[in-house]
Structure formats: C-alpha cells, structure tokens
Amino acid sequence: MFGDLQGLVGKLKEAQQKAEETKTRLNSVLVDENSSDGKIKITLTGNREIKAISIDDSLLADKEELEDYLIVTLNNAIKKATKINEDELAAAAKAGLPNIPGL
C-alpha cells in the first residue's frame, strides 16, 4: 500500500512541476486581440499580463469612445488568454497524473 502511495506522491510532484513549467512557458506565449475595426490592439501573455496596447490616433479625441474600446478589447483578450492558460495547465496536470477514473 505504501509503495502505491509513494508512487502517487511522486506523480503529484511531477504534475506540480509540469504545471510550474507550463506557467513559465505561458509568459512567452503572446495573445493578440484587435477591436472589430482595428483601432485598438492589445497583446497579453498566456498568463494574462498586458504586454502592449496600440491605440489609433483617431480615438484620442473622444475619451468615452476610447474607454469603451479598451474595455471591450481588453475583456476579449483576457478571455482568449484565460482559455489558453486553462487548457495548457489542464493538459500539464493530466499528463503528470496517474490514470484515475473521473479525472
């Protein structure tokens, strides 16, 4: 019984290490999102850290319009990055775990 437990603990540590490696790798995965008309471009990492924001000069004259564009585009970028992050971490965790029914 203890041999199985030690093996499971080892597998859990391996899964944890793979998850950490994936988190580190996601810092270099870039996610781009553009507003529907291309006036704003946002770049995030797979860990949802903002790396760049490009704003078309035409939006600088209208503060409210700029704010609306930023909110919509940022939310879309965060959704994309979150999906990538969750999928990658789930795959890393699954790869490191033993085959347990229901997981």
Summary of the structure (lengths in Angstrom):
residues: 103
radius of gyration: 19.8
end to end distance: 21.4
largest distance: 70.1
contacts: 273
relative contact order: 0.19
helix: 60%
strand: 17%
